[in-house]
Amino acid sequence: MDGNQGSPTGPGALRDSTTLLLTTRRLPHLLQTPGVAPGSPVPGASAPTLEVYRPHLQQFERYLRYEKHRSEQTVRSYISDLEGFLGFAARRGVSTLEAIDITLIREWLGAMHLRQNSKATVARRGSTLRTFFTWAQDEELIIDNPTRGMSTPKRDRHLPSVLSQAQMNQLLDELQQRHRQNPTDARLLRLWAVVEVLYASGMRISELTGLDLHSVDRANRTVRVLGKGNKERIVPLGVPAMKALNRWVAHGRPQWIPEGSRNVTALFIGPRGRRANPRQVREDLSRLLRTLENSEASGAHVLRHSAATHLVDGGADIRTVQELLGHSSLATTQIYTHVSMKRLAETYARAHPRA
């Protein structure tokens, strides 16, 4: 008898293991449990966790950040949505992207609807999945895109809350009165400059806190803004905004720069001398907005909406407003024409004797 016959280390065993290795690499479907789809849970096996998808999430995050140049807030939103869905998939025992199908996606979106999430939230998360799986197919991580042809609920079209020009003046009068009482308060000087600049330019809070000292052209009264997708635009600033900005830079900002610091380039900073935190700026604005009488307007974005609506009220061309706000689509800007018409109708109904 051959001494190697039946031995686990003999030539026969070596050939068998090589064949098995090649089969494993080339024909992985032969190793699946009969009646169980690839990536689906095998009866008796432990359930997968979100971590099985972590490499894909990290790769997609790099794509958003360095190839698409999405803002930090947008990247966080995408990843948060995906963690929610992929965690849901893992709890259902699905451990590979290839095993995810439209049924699983609809189950997840349907669950959000049952939890009474808004249509806008469901639509946004559906859009996130569509973007992710399109990218995954382009990267050859999956063969078929499960979101192809998928429809998501249309967003409810809500008209944004805006301040009237009288309310805007009331807000600015409040800041002037506070300044007279405490002319050296650095936080007040920053808040006044923030309100004036936001209302004059219509920029977003994230764009405002991203400004540097050199972003402002004082001679031409303009500011260079870096918007979504790293798109630059130049927007004008009125005289009141420039005055408030100069007061902040000359008298408020120096109070918060640590002694000996020379490399503080941010235009708006916090008490520790670092770039202002958007959340803190929003909180300051929200407290100020609560001082308004007979107004339900809240949130820092109301100043952007108000600036756009007042421009349209004043006869500004809609494409000019689009450029000022940095909207990629004119359809997004056109909502302010609806706001303006709604305000006109309300004024007519109040004032006309035969309305």
Phi, psi and chi 1 to 4 in degrees:
 res  aa     phi    psi   chi1   chi2   chi3   chi4
   1 MET       -  139.9  175.1 -179.7  -74.6      -
   2 ASP   -67.5  130.1 -171.4  -19.7      -      -
   3 GLY   -65.6  -21.3      -      -      -      -
   4 ASN   -89.5   -8.4  -70.7  -33.3      -      -
   5 GLN   -65.0  125.7 -172.7  175.2   -7.4      -
   6 GLY    80.9   -5.9      -      -      -      -
   7 SER   -77.5  136.5  168.7      -      -      -
   8 PRO   -69.0  -11.9   24.0  -32.8      -      -
   9 THR  -110.9    6.7   57.9      -      -      -
  10 GLY   -79.8  173.2      -      -      -      -
  11 PRO   -58.5  -37.5  -23.6   33.6      -      -
  12 GLY   -62.6  -42.0      -      -      -      -
  13 ALA   -65.9  -36.2      -      -      -      -
  14 LEU   -63.3  -43.3 -179.3   59.4      -      -
  15 ARG   -63.2  -40.8  -75.5 -165.7  -59.4  -88.8
  16 ASP   -63.8  -42.0  -69.6  -17.0      -      -
  17 SER   -69.8  -34.9   59.1      -      -      -
  18 THR   -65.4  -42.3  -57.0      -      -      -
  19 THR   -61.4  -42.0  -58.3      -      -      -
  20 LEU   -63.9  -40.5  177.5   60.0      -      -
  21 LEU   -62.8  -44.8  177.8   60.8      -      -
  22 LEU   -65.3  -39.7  -69.5  172.6      -      -
  23 THR   -64.5  -40.5  -58.4      -      -      -
  24 THR   -62.7  -39.8  -57.1      -      -      -
  25 ARG   -75.6  -40.7  -71.7  178.3  175.6  172.0
  26 ARG   -91.6  -29.3  -64.3  176.4 -175.9  173.0
  27 LEU  -129.8   64.0  -59.7  171.4      -      -
  28 PRO   -63.1  -24.1   21.7  -31.9      -      -
  29 HIS   -67.4  -21.0   63.0  -80.4      -      -
  30 LEU   -71.0  -19.2  -65.3  178.6      -      -
  31 LEU   -92.3   -4.2  -59.8  179.6      -      -
  32 GLN   -71.2  150.7  -70.2  -69.7  -32.1      -
  33 THR   -66.3  131.7  -57.4      -      -      -
  34 PRO   -54.8  133.1  -24.8   34.1      -      -
  35 GLY    82.1    2.6      -      -      -      -
  36 VAL  -115.5  124.0  178.0      -      -      -
  37 ALA   -68.3  150.6      -      -      -      -
  38 PRO   -55.7  133.6  -24.0   33.1      -      -
  39 GLY    84.6  -10.7      -      -      -      -
  40 SER   -84.6  161.0  -62.8      -      -      -
  41 PRO   -68.8  138.4   25.6  -34.7      -      -
  42 VAL   -88.9  131.1  175.7      -      -      -
  43 PRO   -52.3  129.6  -26.3   34.9      -      -
  44 GLY    90.7  -14.2      -      -      -      -
  45 ALA   -81.5  154.6      -      -      -      -
  46 SER   -71.3  146.0   59.1      -      -      -
  47 ALA   -70.4  142.9      -      -      -      -
  48 PRO   -71.6  168.2   26.3  -33.8      -      -
  49 THR  -123.8  174.3   67.4      -      -      -
  50 LEU   -56.0  -28.6  173.6   62.9      -      -
  51 GLU   -61.9  -21.3  -66.3  -50.2  -54.3      -
  52 VAL   -66.7  -21.0  -59.7      -      -      -
  53 TYR   -99.0   -3.2  -64.5  106.4      -      -
  54 ARG   -56.3  -43.6 -172.4   63.0   62.9 -173.1
  55 PRO   -58.5  -38.1  -25.0   35.1      -      -
  56 HIS   -67.2  -40.6  -60.2  -45.8      -      -
  57 LEU   -62.4  -42.4  -76.0  171.6      -      -
  58 GLN   -66.0  -38.8  -68.0  171.0  -16.7      -
  59 GLN   -67.0  -42.4 -169.7  178.1   -9.2      -
  60 PHE   -66.0  -37.7 -177.5   63.0      -      -
  61 GLU   -61.9  -42.4 -177.5  175.8  -11.3      -
  62 ARG   -63.1  -38.6  -71.6 -167.9  -67.0  -90.8
  63 TYR   -61.4  -46.2  162.3   76.8      -      -
  64 LEU   -64.0  -41.8  -67.7  173.3      -      -
  65 ARG   -76.4  -45.0 -162.1 -176.4  -57.0  -80.7
  66 TYR  -103.8  -22.4  -57.8  117.8      -      -
  67 GLU  -100.2  -41.8  -66.8 -172.0   39.2      -
  68 LYS   -93.5  -12.3  -58.1  -57.7  -71.9 -177.1
  69 HIS    55.7   42.7  -56.3  -69.0      -      -
  70 ARG   -74.9  152.7  -64.0  -65.9 -175.0 -119.4
  71 SER   -68.1  161.8   69.7      -      -      -
  72 GLU   -59.9  -39.8 -166.7   63.6   33.0      -
  73 GLN   -65.4  -40.5 -175.6  174.2  -12.5      -
  74 THR   -65.9  -42.1  -60.8      -      -      -
  75 VAL   -61.1  -45.7  172.6      -      -      -
  76 ARG   -61.1  -39.1  -76.8 -161.6  -60.0  -91.8
  77 SER   -64.8  -45.5  177.1      -      -      -
  78 TYR   -59.1  -49.9  -91.1  106.2      -      -
  79 ILE   -66.1  -38.7  -61.9  -56.9      -      -
  80 SER   -61.9  -44.6  174.9      -      -      -
  81 ASP   -61.8  -43.8  -72.3  -12.6      -      -
  82 LEU   -68.2  -37.9  -74.0  170.2      -      -
  83 GLU   -61.8  -37.5  -74.6  178.8  -21.1      -
  84 GLY   -63.2  -46.6      -      -      -      -
  85 PHE   -71.3  -46.3  171.1   68.7      -      -
  86 LEU   -68.2  -31.5  -65.4  174.0      -      -
  87 GLY   -64.6  -39.7      -      -      -      -
  88 PHE   -61.2  -44.9  173.9   85.1      -      -
  89 ALA   -61.7  -42.0      -      -      -      -
  90 ALA   -63.6  -39.8      -      -      -      -
  91 ARG   -66.4  -23.5  -70.6 -169.2  -63.5  -84.6
  92 ARG   -84.6    2.3  -68.9  -66.1 -175.3  -84.6
  93 GLY    86.4    9.3      -      -      -      -
  94 VAL   -91.1  124.1  178.9      -      -      -
  95 SER  -116.3    0.2   60.2      -      -      -
  96 THR  -134.0  152.1   68.3      -      -      -
  97 LEU   -61.8  -37.4  -66.9 -178.8      -      -
  98 GLU   -62.7  -26.6 -167.6   63.6   54.6      -
  99 ALA   -84.5   -7.9      -      -      -      -
 100 ILE   -78.0  130.8  -67.5  172.0      -      -
 101 ASP  -127.5  176.1   59.0   16.7      -      -
 102 ILE   -63.9  -29.1 -172.6   62.8      -      -
 103 THR   -63.8  -44.0  -58.7      -      -      -
 104 LEU   -64.6  -41.0 -174.0   67.6      -      -
 105 ILE   -63.7  -45.3  -68.4  172.1      -      -
 106 ARG   -64.9  -33.5  -75.2  173.9  176.5  159.9
 107 GLU   -63.9  -41.8 -174.7 -177.0  -11.8      -
 108 TRP   -67.6  -47.4 -176.6   62.5      -      -
 109 LEU   -64.5  -37.1  -65.2  175.8      -      -
 110 GLY   -64.9  -37.3      -      -      -      -
 111 ALA   -63.0  -37.8      -      -      -      -
 112 MET   -65.9  -38.9  -75.1 -168.2  -66.0      -
 113 HIS   -62.3  -40.9  178.5   71.1      -      -
 114 LEU   -66.4  -29.0  -68.9  174.4      -      -
 115 ARG   -82.1    7.1  -71.3 -162.0  -63.8  -90.0
 116 GLN    66.0   32.4  -62.4 -175.7  -26.2      -
 117 ASN   -66.0  149.7  -71.9  130.7      -      -
 118 SER   -68.6  159.6   68.7      -      -      -
 119 LYS   -59.9  -36.0  -73.3 -176.0  178.9  179.4
 120 ALA   -62.6  -41.2      -      -      -      -
 121 THR   -65.9  -45.9  -62.1      -      -      -
 122 VAL   -63.4  -41.7  177.1      -      -      -
 123 ALA   -64.1  -40.6      -      -      -      -
 124 ARG   -65.2  -42.7 -169.7 -159.1   73.7 -133.4
 125 ARG   -70.1  -33.8  -70.8  174.8  178.1  169.1
 126 GLY   -64.2  -39.4      -      -      -      -
 127 SER   -64.8  -38.4  177.4      -      -      -
 128 THR   -59.6  -46.0  -65.5      -      -      -
 129 LEU   -63.7  -40.2  -65.2 -174.9      -      -
 130 ARG   -61.6  -43.8 -168.9  178.4  -69.9  110.9
 131 THR   -64.2  -44.1  -59.3      -      -      -
 132 PHE   -64.1  -47.3  173.6   72.4      -      -
 133 PHE   -74.7  -26.2  -77.9  106.8      -      -
 134 THR   -65.6  -43.1  -61.6      -      -      -
 135 TRP   -63.4  -44.1  164.0   82.6      -      -
 136 ALA   -61.8  -36.8      -      -      -      -
 137 GLN   -69.9  -40.5 -171.8  176.6   40.3      -
 138 ASP   -62.0  -33.6  -69.5  -18.4      -      -
 139 GLU   -85.4    2.8  -67.5  -67.8  -44.2      -
 140 GLU    61.3   31.1  -60.6 -177.8   -8.7      -
 141 LEU   -83.0  -23.2  -61.1  175.0      -      -
 142 ILE  -136.5  158.4   57.2  175.5      -      -
 143 ILE   -89.8  -50.5  -62.7  173.3      -      -
 144 ASP  -108.5  140.0  -63.0  -43.3      -      -
 145 ASN   -89.4  111.9 -178.0  -12.3      -      -
 146 PRO   -68.1  -15.2   26.0  -34.5      -      -
 147 THR   -94.5   -0.8   64.1      -      -      -
 148 ARG   -62.4  126.2 -172.5  177.6  -59.0  -80.7
 149 GLY    79.6    2.4      -      -      -      -
 150 MET   -73.5  135.9 -179.9 -176.3   76.9      -
 151 SER  -107.9  143.3   61.5      -      -      -
 152 THR  -122.3  157.3   50.6      -      -      -
 153 PRO   -61.2  142.4   20.9  -32.0      -      -
 154 LYS   -70.0  143.1  -68.1 -176.3  177.7  179.5
 155 ARG   -67.5  143.0  -62.0  168.3 -175.4 -101.2
 156 ASP   -66.1  134.4  -68.1  -33.5      -      -
 157 ARG   -92.7   91.9 -168.3  175.5 -179.3   84.3
 158 HIS   -94.6  135.1  -64.5  -62.9      -      -
 159 LEU   -76.5  133.0  -64.2 -179.7      -      -
 160 PRO   -68.2  150.6   24.7  -33.9      -      -
 161 SER   -73.2  137.2  -61.6      -      -      -
 162 VAL  -134.5  158.9  -62.4      -      -      -
 163 LEU   -93.6  145.3  -58.1  177.0      -      -
 164 SER   -72.7  165.9   66.4      -      -      -
 165 GLN   -64.7  -32.9  -67.2 -174.1   32.9      -
 166 ALA   -65.8  -40.4      -      -      -      -
 167 GLN   -67.7  -36.6  -72.0  172.7  -38.5      -
 168 MET   -63.9  -41.1 -163.4   65.3 -134.7      -
 169 ASN   -65.6  -37.7  -71.5  -26.3      -      -
 170 GLN   -61.3  -40.3 -177.9 -175.4  -21.4      -
 171 LEU   -64.1  -43.4 -151.3   62.7      -      -
 172 LEU   -70.9  -35.2  -65.3  169.0      -      -
 173 ASP   -63.7  -38.2  -71.7  -15.5      -      -
 174 GLU   -60.1  -42.3  170.7   70.4   17.9      -
 175 LEU   -66.6  -39.9  -71.1  168.3      -      -
 176 GLN   -63.8  -41.3  -73.1 -179.0  -19.2      -
 177 GLN   -64.1  -43.2 -176.6  176.9  -12.8      -
 178 ARG   -62.4  -37.5  -68.2 -176.5 -172.7 -177.6
 179 HIS   -66.5  -37.8 -179.9 -109.2      -      -
 180 ARG   -63.7  -35.2  -77.6 -166.4  -66.8  -90.9
 181 GLN   -75.9  -31.5  -64.8  171.1   -8.6      -
 182 ASN  -145.1   77.9 -163.9  -10.6      -      -
 183 PRO   -69.3  -12.0   23.7  -32.3      -      -
 184 THR  -109.0    5.0   60.7      -      -      -
 185 ASP   -66.9  113.5 -173.0  -42.4      -      -
 186 ALA   -64.4  -41.4      -      -      -      -
 187 ARG   -64.7  -38.0 -174.8  173.1  -69.7  -83.3
 188 LEU   -67.2  -42.3  176.0   59.4      -      -
 189 LEU   -61.5  -39.2  -70.4  169.7      -      -
 190 ARG   -66.3  -45.0 -174.0 -176.8   73.2  173.7
 191 LEU   -61.6  -42.4  178.7   58.9      -      -
 192 TRP   -61.8  -44.8 -166.1   -1.6      -      -
 193 ALA   -64.6  -40.4      -      -      -      -
 194 VAL   -60.6  -48.0  163.4      -      -      -
 195 VAL   -62.1  -46.8  170.0      -      -      -
 196 GLU   -63.7  -43.4  -71.8  -79.9   14.1      -
 197 VAL   -69.1  -42.7  170.4      -      -      -
 198 LEU   -63.1  -42.5  -72.3  177.5      -      -
 199 TYR   -71.9  -35.2 -179.0   54.4      -      -
 200 ALA   -72.6  -34.7      -      -      -      -
 201 SER  -106.4  -23.5   65.7      -      -      -
 202 GLY    71.0   17.0      -      -      -      -
 203 MET   -77.0  164.2   71.5  177.4   72.1      -
 204 ARG   -80.7  158.4  -55.7  172.8  179.3   91.5
 205 ILE   -59.9  -43.0  -66.2  -72.6      -      -
 206 SER   -63.5  -33.0   57.6      -      -      -
 207 GLU   -71.7  -39.6  -65.7  170.7  -18.4      -
 208 LEU   -64.0  -46.3  176.9  126.2      -      -
 209 THR   -71.8  -13.2   54.6      -      -      -
 210 GLY   -87.9   -4.1      -      -      -      -
 211 LEU   -70.6  146.0  -64.7  176.2      -      -
 212 ASP  -110.8  168.8  -69.9  -37.3      -      -
 213 LEU   -56.8  -40.6  -73.3  170.3      -      -
 214 HIS   -75.9   -4.5   63.6   75.0      -      -
 215 SER   -70.7  -22.1  -58.5      -      -      -
 216 VAL   -95.9  127.6 -179.0      -      -      -
 217 ASP  -102.5   97.4 -177.5  -17.5      -      -
 218 ARG   -68.6  -32.2  -73.7  175.8  171.3   76.0
 219 ALA   -64.4  -41.1      -      -      -      -
 220 ASN   -99.4   -0.1  -65.5  -50.6      -      -
 221 ARG    52.8   54.1  -67.2 -150.2  -52.0  -90.7
 222 THR  -133.5  164.0   59.6      -      -      -
 223 VAL  -136.8  138.4   58.7      -      -      -
 224 ARG   -92.7  119.0 -173.8  179.7  -62.1  -86.2
 225 VAL  -111.3  134.5 -179.6      -      -      -
 226 LEU  -100.9  109.1 -171.9   62.7      -      -
 227 GLY   -98.3 -158.9      -      -      -      -
 228 LYS   -62.8  143.3  -70.9 -175.3  175.1 -178.8
 229 GLY    67.8   22.4      -      -      -      -
 230 ASN    58.5   30.0  -86.8    4.8      -      -
 231 LYS   -88.3  128.5  -66.4  178.4 -178.8  176.7
 232 GLU   -92.3  145.5  -89.5 -167.3   -7.7      -
 233 ARG  -146.8  157.1   66.8 -175.0 -170.6  -82.6
 234 ILE  -113.7  125.8  -64.4  176.3      -      -
 235 VAL  -123.1  148.0  -62.7      -      -      -
 236 PRO   -80.3  156.6   28.9  -33.2      -      -
 237 LEU  -124.3  135.8  -67.2  178.0      -      -
 238 GLY   -76.1  173.0      -      -      -      -
 239 VAL   -61.1  -46.3  172.7      -      -      -
 240 PRO   -59.0  -38.1  -23.8   35.2      -      -
 241 ALA   -66.2  -41.0      -      -      -      -
 242 MET   -66.2  -38.5  -76.0  -57.1  -54.5      -
 243 LYS   -64.2  -44.6  -73.7 -177.4  176.2  178.5
 244 ALA   -64.5  -38.3      -      -      -      -
 245 LEU   -66.3  -42.1 -158.0   54.0      -      -
 246 ASN   -65.0  -38.1  -71.4  -24.1      -      -
 247 ARG   -62.3  -43.5  -83.8 -167.5  -62.9  -91.6
 248 TRP   -63.2  -46.8  155.9 -111.5      -      -
 249 VAL   -67.5  -37.1  171.6      -      -      -
 250 ALA   -82.4  -36.8      -      -      -      -
 251 HIS  -119.6  -27.8  -54.4  -65.3      -      -
 252 GLY   -95.0  -51.0      -      -      -      -
 253 ARG   -58.0  -43.8 -173.9  175.3  179.3  -84.9
 254 PRO   -59.2  -25.8  -25.1   36.0      -      -
 255 GLN   -66.6  -24.7  -63.9 -178.4   44.0      -
 256 TRP  -104.0    1.6  -74.5  -11.7      -      -
 257 ILE   -87.3  120.2  -63.1  178.5      -      -
 258 PRO   -58.1  145.6  -21.8   32.8      -      -
 259 GLU   -60.1  130.8 -172.3  175.3   -7.1      -
 260 GLY    90.2   -8.0      -      -      -      -
 261 SER   -77.7  133.8  -63.2      -      -      -
 262 ARG  -125.3   -8.6  -62.8 -179.2  179.3  179.0
 263 ASN  -112.1   30.2  -62.7  -41.2      -      -
 264 VAL   -87.7  101.3 -177.9      -      -      -
 265 THR   -99.3  -17.6   60.0      -      -      -
 266 ALA   -63.8  138.8      -      -      -      -
 267 LEU   -69.8  -48.0  176.8   59.7      -      -
 268 PHE  -106.7  120.7  -70.1  101.2      -      -
 269 ILE  -121.1  169.3   60.9  174.3      -      -
 270 GLY  -101.5  179.1      -      -      -      -
 271 PRO   -58.5  -21.7  -25.0   34.8      -      -
 272 ARG   -95.0    6.7  -63.7 -177.2 -179.7  179.7
 273 GLY    85.6    6.7      -      -      -      -
 274 ARG   -97.8  166.8  -59.6  170.2 -174.6  167.6
 275 ARG   -54.1  137.1 -172.9  175.2  -62.8  -83.1
 276 ALA   -58.4  139.2      -      -      -      -
 277 ASN   -81.7  124.0 -174.5  -46.9      -      -
 278 PRO   -54.7  -36.8  -24.9   33.5      -      -
 279 ARG   -63.7  -41.2 -179.9 -179.4   56.7   79.1
 280 GLN   -66.5  -38.8  -67.2  174.3  -15.6      -
 281 VAL   -64.2  -41.9  174.2      -      -      -
 282 ARG   -61.3  -40.8  -71.9 -170.5 -177.7   94.2
 283 GLU   -63.8  -41.9  -71.3  174.9   -4.9      -
 284 ASP   -61.5  -42.2  -73.0  -11.5      -      -
 285 LEU   -66.8  -40.6  -73.9  169.9      -      -
 286 SER   -62.6  -40.2  -65.8      -      -      -
 287 ARG   -63.8  -39.1  -79.7 -167.3  -69.5  -90.7
 288 LEU   -66.5  -42.7  178.0   64.7      -      -
 289 LEU   -63.2  -28.6  -73.4  167.2      -      -
 290 ARG   -69.5  -12.0  -74.6 -163.2  -71.4  -90.0
 291 THR   -80.0  -12.9   65.5      -      -      -
 292 LEU   -72.7  140.1  -73.5  175.4      -      -
 293 GLU   -91.8  147.5  -62.2  176.3   -2.8      -
 294 ASN    54.7   42.0  -57.2  -40.6      -      -
 295 SER  -140.6  133.6  173.8      -      -      -
 296 GLU  -101.8    2.3  -64.5 -179.9   -2.3      -
 297 ALA   -64.1  134.9      -      -      -      -
 298 SER  -147.7  162.6   62.3      -      -      -
 299 GLY    87.9  143.7      -      -      -      -
 300 ALA   -63.6  -25.9      -      -      -      -
 301 HIS   -67.0  -14.1 -132.0   51.4      -      -
 302 VAL   -63.1  -28.9   73.1      -      -      -
 303 LEU   -70.5  -37.2  -65.1 -179.3      -      -
 304 ARG   -65.5  -45.3  175.3  173.2  165.8   86.6
 305 HIS   -63.0  -40.2  -64.8  -39.2      -      -
 306 SER   -67.1  -42.7  -59.3      -      -      -
 307 ALA   -59.0  -46.1      -      -      -      -
 308 ALA   -65.1  -44.1      -      -      -      -
 309 THR   -65.8  -41.2  -56.5      -      -      -
 310 HIS   -67.0  -31.7  -64.2  170.5      -      -
 311 LEU   -65.4  -45.3  -79.7  167.4      -      -
 312 VAL   -64.4  -41.7  173.7      -      -      -
 313 ASP   -57.0  -36.5  -73.7  -14.1      -      -
 314 GLY   -82.1   -0.1      -      -      -      -
 315 GLY    97.8   12.4      -      -      -      -
 316 ALA   -66.9  142.7      -      -      -      -
 317 ASP   -65.3  139.0  176.2   72.2      -      -
 318 ILE   -63.5  -31.7 -168.0   66.7      -      -
 319 ARG   -72.3  -30.0  -70.6 -151.4  174.8  -92.6
 320 THR   -66.0  -42.3  -59.3      -      -      -
 321 VAL   -64.7  -39.7  178.4      -      -      -
 322 GLN   -58.2  -45.6  176.4 -169.1    6.1      -
 323 GLU   -66.4  -40.2 -174.5  175.2  -13.5      -
 324 LEU   -62.2  -42.4 -177.8   74.2      -      -
 325 LEU   -81.0  -17.4  -62.4  179.7      -      -
 326 GLY    78.8   27.2      -      -      -      -
 327 HIS   -77.1  134.8  -74.1  158.1      -      -
 328 SER   -78.7  -24.7   57.3      -      -      -
 329 SER  -118.2  133.7  168.9      -      -      -
 330 LEU   -64.8  -29.6 -176.0   62.9      -      -
 331 ALA   -59.5  -34.5      -      -      -      -
 332 THR   -65.8  -39.1  -52.4      -      -      -
 333 THR   -73.6  -31.1  -46.1      -      -      -
 334 GLN   -64.3  -15.6  -76.4  173.7  -28.3      -
 335 ILE   -60.4  -27.3 -167.2  170.2      -      -
 336 TYR   -72.5  -23.1  -63.7  109.9      -      -
 337 THR   -70.2  -34.4   63.4      -      -      -
 338 HIS   -67.5  -40.2  -64.0  -66.7      -      -
 339 VAL   -62.1  -44.5  175.1      -      -      -
 340 SER   -63.1  -42.3 -173.2      -      -      -
 341 MET   -66.6  -37.5  -71.4  -59.0  -62.5      -
 342 LYS   -62.9  -43.3  178.6  173.6  178.9  -74.6
 343 ARG   -65.0  -38.5  -72.8  154.8   59.3   88.5
 344 LEU   -63.0  -43.6  176.2   60.8      -      -
 345 ALA   -63.3  -40.5      -      -      -      -
 346 GLU   -65.8  -40.6  -70.0  172.0  -12.0      -
 347 THR   -64.5  -42.6  -59.2      -      -      -
 348 TYR   -59.7  -46.0  177.9   85.9      -      -
 349 ALA   -62.9  -33.7      -      -      -      -
 350 ARG   -77.1  -36.9  -73.1 -164.8  -52.9  -91.7
 351 ALA   -99.1  -30.8      -      -      -      -
 352 HIS   -82.4  132.7 -160.2  -73.4      -      -
 353 PRO   -66.5  -21.3   22.4  -34.1      -      -
 354 ARG  -117.4   29.0  -56.7 -161.4   37.7  104.0
 355 ALA   -72.0      -      -      -      -      -
